[in-house]
Amino acid sequence: MRRLTPWTGAYALVAYTLISMAAVRDADWLVGVLLVAGLALAALAVSGAGLGWIGAIRGVLSVLLALPPVPWFLAEPLKRLTARRRILPVLAGLGLTAVLVGVFGLLFASADRVFASYVRRLTATPDWADTLPLRVFLFAVVAVLLAAVVLVALRPVNDPAGPEVKLTVSRSVWLLPLTAVNLLFAAFVAVQITALFGGDAWVLRTAGLTYAEYAREGFFQLVVVSVFVLGIVAVAAGVLRVGRRERWLLAGQLGVLCALTLVVLASALHRLALYTDAYGLSRLRLSVQATLWWLGAVFALVLLAGAVRLAGRGSAWLPRTAVLVTGVALAGFAFVNPDLRVAQTQVTVRGVAKMDSDYLGDLGAEAVPALDRLPEPQRSCVLADVVAANDLKDADPWNGWNLARAQARAVLAEHPIRPDVSCSGESSRTID
């Protein structure tokens, strides 16, 4: 078994935080992402892998890769458990017990009606019996996954070494394209700065757009541009073999490209901020906003890694740090409470006259405290949709307790939904 390291401890802590959010947040779209990310980080922590990018991928998939050997791993313990001299007496005792209890139970039930009524109650099919096959299936799946986790923890997992692909090419092959791309990025950044300080009048005069239309257009493309830049940096830094002098030149080109990309990301954030100031947040806008901040953190790490490499030190910490930052970013996104933030901004920015009742009615239980501040009849109409969408009418079982749902039910108990309001006249407006 691998020794616990600060990296594996940090992965385990973040994984626990992400998975435990299932008991705090109710929005299915968010909880699903958090569970997948938490399980991936837990697998990486158990395997101890992740020294490089390939090692990180190998660590995330380690539990799934360990599923095929699970039967061989469990074969010997099961063989000892089911040894003939141990299992046969147990089976014989269980069979004899069933026969005796069944015979005497039937005789007693036929002899006394009161006893028969208790027997019928005990042998009646419980409500949970309908879901018993699903419960057994889930139990088997979880058991197999736990066996795979134990197998990964017991077996030494070596970080696979990636193929050493280094190409020696002429300086002009990479210098000219990188210089051209940097000039293009610089021109775009100059336009963004001009638009930022020129304001509404400059945009209307130059682009023929309203400021809201200008803010809405393009930030998805800017996110794609930043992802492409990460690919360019990865290929140039990992594939090109350059001399000592050329190394500084290549690092300078890539550093300028990353710095300009950070400005592009800031421009995308500014556009998104203008748009949300006018129309409020939505799940998509808040997710894009979080993605932009995460990309900014990744580019900052890449710039730091490049500076460290130029100083003669290694950058093997970059893959693990990027994975850890991603996990922490997801945890922070969950703590922000997206559905509550969306409800708050829709109520305050768009107001009752322009709000999309159908969209708000599909939010999770986290949105109930914000939606409770709406005036009637909009409050009861929207909250009725939230209750129906999230099944808040009936209490959750003890093993399905959720903080957001409990808080929503407390709000609804204090301020019940009015059954006498009419929602047929409520119009639905699409969130722009």
N, C-alpha and C positions, 0 to 999 in steps of 0.2 A: 504494500500500500504506500502511496506517495506521501511524503511529509507535507504537512500544512505550511504553505508559504503565504506571505502578505498578499500576493496576487490571488491565490485561490480563496483566501479568507475574504478579500474584497468582493470577488465574484459571488461567493456564497451569500454575503450580506446583502448585496444588491438584488440577487435572485430572490432571496426571502422577502425583501421589500416589495418587489414586483408581484410575486405570487400572492402575498398577503393582501394586496389591494383588492382582490376578489371579494374580501369581506368588508371593504370600505366603499368601493365604487359600484354602481349598479348598471351603468351604460354598457351594453353588451359589446359594442364596437370597440370600446376602450379596454374592457376586461380581457377580451380575446387576445388583443395585441400584447397586453402585459403578461398574460399567462404563457404565451409562446416565447416571448423574450426571456421571462424568468426561468422557464425550463431549459432554454438554450444556455443561459448563463450558469445554471446549476450543473448541467452536463459538462460545461467547460471547467467549472470548479472541481468536480469529481475527477475528471480525467487528468487535470493538472497540465493539460496541453496549452498551446497558444503562444509559443515563443516567437513564431512568425505568422504571416497571414495564412499560409497553408495549415500550420499547426492550430491556429484559431478555428478554422473551418473544421479541421479534424476533431478538435475538442468538442465543438458544438454538436457534431454528428456522432460523437462517440457512443452514446447510449443506443441510438438507432443501429449503429454498426455492430453493437454487442448483442442484438436480439437473436441472430442466427445461432450463435454458440450457447444460448441459454439452455436448450435441452440437454446438451452435454454437461453443462455446469451443474444442472439439477439432477442429473441421472444418478450419481452415486448417493447423494442424500436420500432420494426417493427409493432407491434400491434397498438401503439399510432400513428405511421406515416401513417398507412393505415386505420385509423379510417374512418368509412363510411361518416361522415359529412365533412371530409377533403378531401378524395381522390376522391369521386364521382364528385364534382364540377370541379376538375382539369381534370379528364378524359373526362367529358362532354365538357369542353372548348377546349381541345386538339382535340377531334373528330370533333367538329363544325369547328375549324380552318382548319383542313385537308380537309374537304369537300369544304369549300368556296374557299380556295387557289387553290385546284385542279380544280374546275369548271371554275373559272375565269382565271386561268393560261392557261388551254386548249383553251378557247375562244380567249384570247389575242395571243396565239401562232399561232392559225389558221388564225388570222386576219393580222399578220405582220411577214414577214419572218426574219427580223432582230431580233425581239424579240424572235422568235422561235429558232434562232441560239444560243442566250444566254441561253435559257431554256435547250437546248440540252447539252450545256457545263456544266451547273450547275447540271444536272441530270445524266451526264456521270459517269460511274463507275470509281472511282479513283484507282490508282495503289495499294494503301494499302488495298483495299477492299478484295483482295485475302487472306490476312493474318488476316482479321478481326476476324474470329472464334478463331484463336489462341490467338489473343490479348485479346478477351473477356474472354477466359478460363484463361489466365495468370492473368488478372485483378481479376477474381473471386478467384483464388488460393491465390494471395497476400492479398486480402481483408479478406479472412478467416484466414490466418496466422496472420495478424495484429490484428484481433479480438481475436485470441488465445493469442497473446502477451499481449494485454490489460487485458484479463481474468487472466493470470498468475500474472501480476503486481498487480491486485486488490485483488486477493485471497491470504491469508497467506499460504506460502509453508513451511511446517515443514520438517526439515531434518530427514529422516527415520533413526531410530537407527538400526544398524546392529545387527545380532544375537551374543550374548555374548558366544562364544565357546572357552572355556579354558580347556585344557587337562593337567592333572598331570601325567607325565610318568617318568620312571626311567631315570637317567642322561645318562646312556650308550646308550639309544635309540637315542638320538640326538647328544651326544658328539662324539661317534665313527664315524658316517657318516660325520659330519662336519669336524672332524679332517682329515679324509681320503680325502675329497674333497679339503681341504686346502693344503694338501701335494701334491695332483695331480696338483693343480693350481700352487703351488710353483715350481714344476718340469717343468711345461710348461713355466713358466716365465723365469726360468733359461736357458732353451733352446732358448727362444726368445732373451734373452740378449746375449747369445753366438753367435747366428746368426747375431745379429745387429753389434757386434764388430768384428766378424770373416769375414763378408763381402762376396763378390762373391765367392772367392776361397773356403771358408769353406762350403758354400751351395752346390757348384758343387761337392766337394769331399764327402760330407756326404749324400746328398739327391739325387744326380744325376740329378738335375734340373738346369736350368738357373736361374739367379737372378730374371728375369722378371716372369718366371713361378712360382717361389717360392712366389713372391709378389702377384701374381694373385690368387693363391690357398689359400683358407681357411678363408678369412675375412668375408664371409657370415656366416660360421660356428661360428666364434668368436662372431658375433652379436647375434646369437641364444643362444650361451652360456651365454652371459650377461643377456639376457631376462630371461633365466631359473634361474639365480642367483637371480634376483629380486623376482621371485616366491618363491624361497627357503627362502629368507629373510622375505618376507611377511608372509609366513606360520609359520616360526619359531617364529617371533616376535609377531604375532597376536594370535596364537593358544596355544603355550606352556605356562603353568603356572609353574614358577620356584621360588625358594626361593631367599632371598637376596644375598647369596653368589653365588648361581648358576646363578643369573641374570648377574653378572659381567663376569662369565665364558662364558655364551651364547653370551653376547654382544661382548666379545673379539673374539670369533670364527666368528661371523657374520661380525665384523669389519675387521678382517683379510681377510675374503672372499671377501668383497666389495673392499678392497684396492688392492688385487690381481687381481680382475676383472678390476679395473681401469688400471692396467698394461697391461692386456690382450687387453683392448680397445685401449690403446696406441700402442700396437703391431699391431693391425688391421689397425690403422691409418697410421702407418709406412709402412706397406705392401702396402696400397692403394696409399700412396705418391710415393713409388717406381714405382708403375705401371703407375700412371698418369704422372710421369716424363718421362716415356718412350713412352706412347701412348696418352697422353693428357686426358682431362676430357670428360666425356659423361654425359648425364642426370642421368643415373643410378649411375655412380661413384660419382657424386657430391651429389646425394641424400643419398647414403650410408655414405659418409663422414659427411654430416650434421647429419645423424642419430647417428653416433658414438659420435660426440660432444654432442648431446642431451642426449644420454645415460650416458656419463661421468658426465654431470650436474646433472642428476637424482641420480646417485650413490653418488655424492658429497652431495646432499641433504639428502640422506638416512644416510650417515655417520654422518652428522651434527645432524639429528634427533635422532640417537642413542646416541650421546654424550650428547645431551640435556636431554634425558630421564634418562640417568645415573646420571645426575646432579640433578635429582628430579623435573624437569620441564616437562610440557606437550609437545606433538608433534602434537597437533591437526592442526597446521598450515601446516603440510606436504602436505596433499592432495591439498589444495588450491594453495600452492606455486608450486607444480609440474604441475598443470594445467596451471598456469600463465606462468611458465617457458616454457612450451610447446608452448603456444601462442606466446610468445616473440621470441622463436626459429624459428617458422614458419615465423614471420614477418622479422626476420633477414635473413632467407633463401631467401625470396622474394627480399629484398634489395640487396642481393648479385648479383641478376640478372643472374640466372642459364644459360639461353640460350646464353646470351652474353659471359659469361665465357667459356662455352663449345666451342663456335665458336672461341674465341681468342686462347685457348690452342690448338685446332685442327689445326689452321692455323700456329701457331708458333712452335708447337712441331712436328707434323706430316709433315707439309709442303705440298706444292702443289702436289708433286709426290706420296705421300702416303695417302692423305686425302680421306675420303669417301664422295663423292659429293652427293649421295642420302641421307645420314644421315644429312648432313648440310642443304640440301634443305628442310628438314622437320622441321627445327627449326622455332621458332617464329620470329616476326618482330624485336624483341630485337637484333637478331644476325646480322641485316643488316649492322650496322656501322663497325663491325669486318670483315664481308665478303666483304665489299666494298674495302678492301685493297688487295684482291687477284689480281693476274695478269690476263690479258685476255688470252685465252677465258674463263678460269675457273670462273672468276668473273661473267660475264654475264650469264653463264650456271647455276651456283648455285643460283644467285639472281633471275633468272627467275623462278626456282622451288620454292623459298621462296615466291615470289609474288603470284604464282598460289596457293600454299598451304594455304596462309593466306589472300587471296582475297585483295591484296593491290593495285590492278589496279584501282579500283573505290574508290572515297572518301567515308568515313563513314558518316552516318547521324548525325545530331547534338546530338541526344541522345545516339549515340554509339561511341562518341569520345574516343580515347585511346592515351595516351602519346607515347607509344612505336611505335604504328602504324603511328602517326603523324611524329615522328622523322625519321622513316624508309622512309616515302614518301618524306620527305625533302632531305634525302641523295640521293634517287633515282632521284629526280628532278634536283639535282645539278650534279649528274653523272648518266645519263640515261643508261639503259641496251642496249647494242649494238644489233640491230636486225640482223646484218650480220654475226655473229659468228656461227660456226657449233659445236653442242654439241654431235653429234652422236659418235664421237671418244673418248669422255670422259669416262674413265673406272671408275667403282665404286669399292671401296675397303672397306671391312667390318672393322668397328672399333673393335679392339681386346679387 
